[in-house]
Amino acid sequence: MENRPSPRDPQLSHLRASDSNREQIAAVLGEAMSTGQLSHEEYSERLDKVYQAKTMGELQLLTHDLQTDQRHPVTANVVSNLPATESAPENVIAVFGGSERKGRWRVRRQTTGFALFGGMRFDLTDAEFEAREVEIKITAIFGGAEIIVPEGMEVRSEGVGIFGGFDVHGSADVDPSAPVLVVKGLALFGGVSGKPRHRHKR
């Protein structure tokens, strides 16, 4: 069984929090929302604080009033068990051509895409995610990008379309244990689109 620190362990409060610790607390919050202890707004607010937390004490404060079952630790089953070290952002370029990411690929914490008279496609259905929240920033000029989202994934679309479209959707029913995708950028005389699709059966 995973050795998860107790939300009320004062001996660990001064220690620096790792990405793994944050993922564990995020999973506890997701469980609390699914059981009705937290509203969706409270969950989103606390989740933002999870990834701003620097110490175990700050993480402990976010779960001190929740009922948690220590016998059955919750794990984010879509987030892969990757090293806590953060890798450099990935840059994807499509100029007068195309670029695609699909299959069992690793989604970095930050990915930047640039399409100029070209197109790109990001298929996330079988991907491994480096972090609980990942960001894809796309600039499409006379070009386009398509994002295929796993079923249950929350998507925050924050891009802008100028003489073009920027329309990325997640699932209607969000899985609290799934990663969160933030899509930013600009579509100028181009388009950025996205929709959910069921994961491939293995």
Number of C-alpha atoms within 10 A of each C-alpha: 6 9 7 13 14 13 22 16 11 11 9 16 17 12 12 13 19 14 17 16 18 23 22 20 25 29 22 26 27 24 23 19 18 16 11 9 16 17 13 14 10 12 21 16 11 20 21 12 16 24 17 12 17 16 17 24 20 18 25 21 14 20 19 12 11 14 12 17 10 13 7 9 15 21 18 19 11 18 18 14 13 14 11 12 9 13 11 10 14 14 13 18 19 20 15 12 13 18 17 14 16 14 13 12 15 17 20 20 19 19 17 17 21 24 26 19 17 20 26 24 20 22 20 24 22 18 21 18 23 23 25 23 20 18 20 22 18 26 24 29 21 18 25 28 26 18 22 20 26 23 20 21 25 24 23 15 19 14 19 18 17 13 11 19 19 25 19 22 18 22 17 11 10 15 17 23 24 22 25 21 21 18 23 20 20 22 27 21 16 24 26 29 17 21 16 22 17 13 14 9 5 3
